[in-house]
């Protein structure tokens, strides 16, 4: 079979372009201690996250380590159950489905993990690792599963002969391609890409990102691309959502967000992207945030970013009252900047880059 034959033979039709919707997602992890393992506190990993993912779209999810990006991705796939909120996949609420219904629907969404080596069984050959979901979910015979494995390996840029090798015999980039092939085995509609290039050499990252773009064009996939490298996110994403301490603080089309960041945290993140022009790189000033990220066990009141917000500090130095930042939680709404931002002063804070 040729590569073209592995593409879906039919187009799934639905009444809306929205494939996935996260509605008021909340995830809290208990902190236990003592002799009886009582709950002493809760880690507020994700707090009221809302967004949609359209068919064929890539949504970039960015932020510092520990902001809740990976937890959000796992909530979308129902790998972990939310404390509150809902996840809709083509109108199906994953939080209310039975295990049998969820198992059937789970074929439609898959994940590619950050570390390609730890996500593969070292005792299984590449062929067996990719064929396993084909046998479990589709009941394919050994011959049919092996034929499909060879197609998938060719699709991700590997040789069919690689099916007989073990994970330790591959480079990091090749192992990530194997992980992608395994995720594509069941013809999914959506992939959650959990920092899929952060563990790879810079020279290999571009090849993997270009592979994702090529697969999206050929197979019509939707991506949730989780990363902390904003230059990579800019290259692959259609829209970008910025997370801070479990909340989305800004979401917009890629070009709009990179050209007019309106949340101070977004501006600080973008200022850290290296510029290819040495003169511009030397002349520009970076925004250095003071202090550490607050603990998700006890997040600040009001705006969660107010303890590190350089914009609030400048306003206070100019004599402006910013008590609203401490007392009132900002909603993620359009405040005159053209895209939703969770900042009380977003209408005067927009910055043209």
N, C-alpha and C positions, 0 to 999 in steps of 0.2 A: 504494500500500500504506500501511496505517497503521503506527504505531510498534509496535503489538502483534505485527505479523507478523514482526518481525525477531527475536523471542525464539526460543530453541531449540525445535524442534518435538518433541523427545524428551528425556527425562531419562536421563542416563547412570547406569547402576546399577553399583555395585561392592560388594565384600564388606565394605568398611570406610568409615567417615566420614572417614578421613584421606586427603587428596588428595595432599599433598606431605610427604615426610620427609627432613630433612637429618641425616645420620649421620656424626659425627666428621669434619666438613668441615675441611680444612686447605688454605690457599693461601699459598705462599711465592713472592715475586718475586725473581729474582737481581739483585744489584747488580754490574755488570760494569765493568771498567776495565783499564788497561794497554794495551800494544801489541796483544796477542792477544785482548783482550776476555775475559779470564778472570773467573770468578765470584769476587768478593772477599768478598761477604757476601750475606745473604738478608733480605728484608723479610718479617716474619711478619705478614701482613695478616689472616689468619683462622686461628685455632688451636683445632681440636677443637670446632666448633660443632654442637650437637644441638638440634633442635626439630621439631615437626610443625605442619602447617596443615590444618585441617578444611575440609570443603565449606561454602561460604557464610560462612566466618569471615574476620575481618580481624586479622592479626597485626601489631602495631606494632613497629618495630625502631628503637630510639633510642640516642643516644650522641653524644659529641663528634665533631667532624670528624676523620677519619683513624682512627676506631675499627674500620673494616671493614664498615660497614653496606652500602654500595653494592657492595663486592666480594662480600659474601654474596648479595646479590640477583642478581648476574650469575652466580654459581656455581649458584644454583637453576635458572636458565634455560639453563645450560651454554653461556653466551656466552664464558666462560673455563673451562678445564678445571681441576679441583681437583688440588692436589699429592697429596692423600690424602683418603679418605673417599668417601661415596656420597650421591647424591641420587635419591630414589625418587619417581616420579610415577605414582600409581595402581598401585604395585607394580613399575613398570618402572625399572630402574636406568639412569639417563641416562648414567652414566659407562661403560657397557659396550655401548651401542647403536651400530650402524653409522651412517654419515652418512645413508644412505637412511632408516633407521628413525627417526633423530632428526629428520630433516627433516619426516617425516610427523607425528610427535608434537608437533613444535614449534608447530603451529597451535593447540594447546590452552593454551599459556601465552605471554603477551606482556608488554611493558614500556612504561611511560610515563616518559619521561626528565625530568630536572630543568629543563633549559632548552628550552622549546618551540620557540624559534627555531632553535637550532643542530641540533635533531633533525629539522628539515624541510629538504628540498632547496629552496633559493631559486629554482631554475629550473623547478620543477614546480608546476603549479597544485594547489590543494587537492584537486580531484577526482582528478587523476592520482596524487597521493601516497597517497590512501586506496584507490584502485582497484588499485594495483600488487600488493599481496598477493593480491587476488582473482584477478588474471590469472595470477600465478605459481603459486599453490597450488591454486586451484579451476578454472582454465582458463575463466573466464567470458568471454562475448563482451563487446564494448564496450557494447552496449545494456544487458545485464544488470548489468554492473559499474557503469555510471552510475546505474542505478535503485537499486542497493544503496547507492551513495555518498550519494544523496539521503536515503535512509532513515536512514543513520548520522548524517548532519549534523543531521537533525531530532531524532534521539535525544539528541544531546549539546547541544541548545539552539541550533543554528545554522540558518540558512536554506539551502535547496537552491541558491539563487543564488550562495552563497559558493563553490561548487565551481569557478567560473571565475576566482577570485582567487588571487594569489600570497601567500606567507607574510608579506611585508613590509607588506601591506595590512591586516593584522589587529592588534588589540591583544594584549597578552600573555595575557590570559585566554582570548581567542578562539583563539589559537594552541594553548594547552594543550587546549582542547576538540577541536581538530583532531587533536592527538596521541592523545587518548582515542578518537576515532572510528576512527583508523587501527588502534589496538590492538584494537578490538572487531570489526574487519572479518571475522575468521575464526572468530567465535563462540568465544572462548577460555573456559576454566574458571577460569584464574587470571591475575591481573595483578600484576606487581611495580611498585609506584608509588615511583619513586626521587626523593624530595623533590619531589613534583609541584606544591607550592604555594610553595616557598621563594623562587622567583624572581618571585613575583607581588605586587602591592600587597595590603595587608591587606584593603582593601575588596573585592577580587576573590577572596581565598582562600576565604571562606565559601561562595561560589557554587560553586566547584570541588569543595570537600569535600562539599557537599550533593548535587552531581551524582554523585559516587562512591557515596554512600549510596543514592541513588535507583536507579542502575544495578545495584547489588548486590541490591537488593530485587526488581527486575524480572527480572534475568537470572541470579540465583543465583551470582554471581561470588565467588571467594575472592581476598583481597588480602594482599600483603605490603607494608605501608605504611612506607616508610623516611623518617624525619624527625628533626630535632633540636628542633622546637617541640613541647614536651610537652603544651601546651594543645590543639593540633590533634590530636595522637595520642589524647588522652583522648576527644575528641569522636567519633572514627571507629572506634577499635579495640575488639575484643572481648578480646584478650590483648595484653600488652606484654612484649617482651624487651629488656633493657638490655644494651648492649655496651660493653666497655671494652678497648681495646688488643687487639682481635681475638678476645675471648672474651665469651660471654654470662655476666653476673654475677648476673642475676636475671630470672626469668620468671614471670608470674602473670596471672590475670584482671585486667582493667583496674581494676575497682573495688577489688579487694583490694590491688593494687600501689600505687594512689594513696592508699589509706587506711592501709596498713601497710607502707611501704617498709622492707625489712630489710637492704639492703646500704648501706653508707655512701655509695657513689657515687650510688645511686638517691636517697638522701635529699638529697644535695647538688644533684642535678639538679632535684628537685621544689621545693626551697627557692628556686630562681631563677624560678619561674613567678609572674608578677605577679598580685596579687589584685585583684578589682574593687572591694573595699571599701577606701577610702583609709585609714580608721582602722586596720584590721587590717594593711594593707600597711606603714604607718609603724611599727607596734608590733612586728612580727615581726622575727626575726633570721635573716639568710641565712647559709648555710654556704659560706664562701669557701675553696676548696681551695688549698693552698700548692704552689708549684712548677709545672713544666710536665709535660705528658704524656711519659713516657719514650719513647725511640726504639723503633719496632717492629723495628729491626735487632738491637737488643740489649735485649730486654725483661727486667724484673727477675725474679729467682728467686722461688719461692714464689708468694704472691698478687701479681699484677701491679699491684694498686692500693696496695700497702703503702707505697710511697714518698710517697704523697699522702694517706694515710688519716688523717683527723682523729680517727676513733674509736680507732685504734691509738695515736695520740699521747696521747689522754686516758687510755687504759688504762695506758700507760707512766708517765704523770705520777702515776697512782694506785698505782704500785708493782707492776703486774701484768706477768708475763712474756709478751711477744708474739713471741718468737723463732719460733714456729710459723708466723707470717705470712711470715717471710723464708725459712724452710727448707722448708715444705710447701705444695704447691699445693692449694687448696681445690676440691673437686669441687662440681658444681652439683647439690645434693641438698637435700631438705627437712630442715632442722635444728631443727624444732620451731616454725617460724614460719607454717606452713600452705602455703608454696609454695617451690619450689626457689631457693636462694641459694648463690652461691659465696663464702662468708665463714665463717671458723672461729668467729666470735663472733656469728653471726646469731641464735642463740636468745636472746641477751641484748641484741641490738642493734635489735630490731624497734621501730619508732617509730609511734605512732598520730598521724595528721595530723588 
